[in-house]
Structure formats: C-alpha cells, structure tokens
Amino acid sequence: MNIAKKMATATCCLVITMSWSGTLLAQQSTDSESGWKNSFVIYLLGPTIEGKVGAGPLDRDLDIDPGDVFDALDGAFLATYGAEKENWGVLFDLIYMDLSSDVTGDRGLLTGEIGLKQTIFGANAAYRLNDNAQVLFGGRYVDLSSKITLGQLSPIRVGESWFDPTIGLRFAGPISERWSYGVLGDIGGFGMGSELTWQLSGSLSVQMTEHSLFTFGYRYIDIDYEDGQGLEAFKFDAAEHGPALGLRFEF
C-alpha cells in the first residue's frame, strides 16, 4: 500500500465506528431492582469505505476494503451503554481507536510512520413511542489527531474536531423466544458540524445466556464534512458500509 493510500486508510478509520452502536441498545433489557433496564455492548466492524478525503489542496478518491482497515489498526475500544426507565432512556457510546502504518516513499528513499488517534463520544436521549419504536435526539463529538513522522524530519501534527447534532428513530423487539431485531436510522450535522451525515443499520440478536446475547448486523453511514480553506482545509465525504459483530450484556 503506498503512502497516499495508507494516509487515506488511517483517516477513514477515524470515522467508521460512529454508527452501528445505537441499533444494539436496550432491546428488551432485563429489569433491575431500581426499575432501570440496562445494556452494555462491545462490538467490532468490518467496513468498506468509498468516497473522497482531502487535506489542504490535495483530494484523494477512496476505495478501501476491511483488510486495509485492520492492517492499520494498533488498538481499539468500542463500547456502548444504554438505560431505560418507563418511556425515557439514554444511550451513550465511547469509541477510541489507535492506528499506525509504516510508509516508504518512492524507491525507498524516505521511510516513516503515520499514526492517528480518535475519540468519539455520543449521547442520545430516547423517548418510547410504543413497545417497538423510539425517537432519538442528541449528538456526537468527534476528535481526531494525527502524527506523521518521515525520516529525520520533525513530526507533523494535525487535528480536527466537530460536533454533529442528530435526530433519529429506532425500532426493536422480539422475533421469538431467543431472537430479537433492531433497526436504526438517523440524520444530523445540518451544517453545524458535518454538512450532512446519515445512517441506516440493522441487527439480529440471539440469546446466549440469561444476561448475554450475540448480535450481528449491517450498517451504512454517509458523512459529508468540510472545514477550512487553502492549506488548512480538511474534507471527508464518504460512505462506509459493512458487517458488525458484538456481544450485549443486560442487567
């Protein structure tokens, strides 16, 4: 993989995890003594990324498969928590990813490393419309930082952060005694962070034990973010889609 593609891959990895978590939460969670239904989820994604990313005057088309994403991954923690009591609930997600990739210039004359870190915190309030439907409103804060080290040159550090307000709907419920489903869609940005971002995701869950479930699904998210001008410009206009696997714990 050449330098440009490695940089594009690592940049894309910073935003691939913002979508699927909401589908996993609060699907018929167990009542605790306090009356709250709680759900904790850890999960993995295998995305394909298509679109365009740019920094300064340079833009690059993207066509990245899951293998490229995992090649750049050093470590990650993806988890969500949801709680619900009566008609009201909350959803939180914390996403941390640490990516790095060795790079070699043309003819091997310049070597180095590209490192990127990402922290995303999302929060939503949920109001239950009926047994199977909820309306969601909240937002996501995204912080990206990058460090590029090439040869004996001083490291180059860049960063970008933004907040996207979001609104959405979620449908979830049982299919049978052991199986349940979840479908989530939202839209946000509205020019306050991203120009526009939207997602659609779905999952199926199977009961493993009294308090744990295995969940698998698919999600599609589209992000159109652009800020700055000239050398300070940053652009990410891409769609990410792929399968997801997770474990949900209810208490």
Secondary structure as GFF3:
##gff-version 3
##sequence-region A 1 251
A	DSSP	alpha_helix	3	13	.	.	.	ID=ss1
A	DSSP	three_ten_helix	20	24	.	.	.	ID=ss2
A	DSSP	beta_strand	37	45	.	.	.	ID=ss3
A	DSSP	beta_strand	48	55	.	.	.	ID=ss4
A	DSSP	beta_strand	58	64	.	.	.	ID=ss5
A	DSSP	alpha_helix	66	71	.	.	.	ID=ss6
A	DSSP	beta_strand	73	85	.	.	.	ID=ss7
A	DSSP	beta_strand	88	104	.	.	.	ID=ss8
A	DSSP	three_ten_helix	106	108	.	.	.	ID=ss9
A	DSSP	beta_strand	111	130	.	.	.	ID=ss10
A	DSSP	beta_strand	133	150	.	.	.	ID=ss11
A	DSSP	beta_strand	156	174	.	.	.	ID=ss12
A	DSSP	beta_strand	179	188	.	.	.	ID=ss13
A	DSSP	beta_strand	196	209	.	.	.	ID=ss14
A	DSSP	beta_strand	212	227	.	.	.	ID=ss15
A	DSSP	three_ten_helix	230	232	.	.	.	ID=ss16
A	DSSP	beta_strand	234	250	.	.	.	ID=ss17
###
